[in-house]
């Protein structure tokens, strides 16, 4: 498992998992099963800032109510890998979590996905590190 992040439903409960290259896993499970019918699942991540690859706090909520929270001690400084995929309702490449097999596909209905990115507040030096890491990933350089 190369890594990545996923929001999925396991045993009726929402789960957020962040897989840091298979070396470190962070998992936040909803405290209760989802109610029947439509639900709004939200993950909010507050980055510690002051550099790249730092940690932060994650809060999982359902219909505006907090159902779980946790800490991620580190994040990927640029991106996971060039050959992983960004999928909705399935995980087409290596699975983020051992909680579901490959291939996997969500059998419910996903009506809408919103991703809100807040501009990074990085120093010029950290911006250059991110640019170089992204270039090395594209070129396959370690």
N, C-alpha and C positions, 0 to 999 in steps of 0.2 A: 504494500500500500504506500504509494508515493506521498500521500498527504492530501490535505484540503479541509473543507468544512462542509457541513450539511445540517439541514433542519429536516427531520423526518418524524414519523409517528411509529412508536413501538409499544405494543400492548395497549393501544388507545391513548398513550401519553405523548405529548410533543417532546422532542429531544433535539438539542443542539450539540454537535460534536465538532471539535477542532482537532485535527490530526496533524501534528507537527512532524512531518516526514517519517511517521511510524515510530519515532523515538519518544514522543511525549503526546499524550492524549488528554484532552479536557472535555468533559461531558456534563451537560446540564440537562436534567430531566424535569419535566413538569410534575408538580406534586400530585395532580389529579388527572383522571382520564378526561379527554375532550367530551364536551356535551354533544349529543347528536345534532346534526345540521351544520350550517356554516359557522366557522370560527376564524378569527383573525389571530394568527400567530406572528409574534414580533420578537426579533432578537435585536437588542441594542448593545453595542460594544463601545465602551469608553476607553480609548487608548491612553496609556500613561503619558505618551509624548516624550519630548526631549531626546530624540534619536530614532534610529530604525531598529526593528526587531524586538522592541520592548513589549511588555505585557499590557494588560488592561482588565477591566471588569465587564462581564457580560450579564445581561438580564434578559430572561425569557418571560414573555407575557402572552396571555391568551385573552382576547376580548378586553384589553386594557387592564387586566389584573395580573400582577406579578405572580408567576408560578414557580420560578427557580432563578438562582443566580450563582455565579461562580467567578473565579479568577483564572485568567490565562497568563502564565508567567512569561511567555515569549510568543512572538509572532514571526512570520516569514518576512525577511527584510525586503524582498522584491516580489517574487512569485514562486509558486511551487515548482512546476516543471513545464516545459514547452509542450509536452504531449498529453497532459491531463486536459479534461474537458470541464466546461461549465454547463451543467445540466439542470433541467427543471423536471421534477416528477420521476427522475430515474438517475442512475449513475452508470454512464456508458463505459467509462474507463475503469481504473482500479477503484474499488469501493473505499470511501472515506472511513467507514466504520465496519467492524466485524459484526455489528448488529443486523446487517442485512447482506444477503449474498449477491454475487454478480452473476448474471445481470439482475437488476432489481428495478421494479417499476411501481410507483405509487398507484393504488387502484381507486383512490378517491378523486375528487375534482379539485383542481387548483384554478381558482377564478382570476387571481391577480397576484403578481409579485412586484414589490417595490424595493428598490435598493437606493438608499440615500447615502451619498458619500460626502463627508465634510472635508473641506480642503485641509491637506496636511500642513502642519506648522513645523517644517523642517528647516534646519540651517542650510545654507548653500553647500556646505561640505556633505551633509547627509543626502541632499538632493543629488549630488554627483555620485555618491555611493550607490544610491538606488538606480540611477541611470546606468552605471557600469555593471551592476548585478543583473539588470534586465538584459543588457547587451550580451553578457556572458551566458545567460540562460538561453537566449536565442541562438547563440553560436555553439552551445554545448561545451563551454569552457568551465572548468571548476575553479 
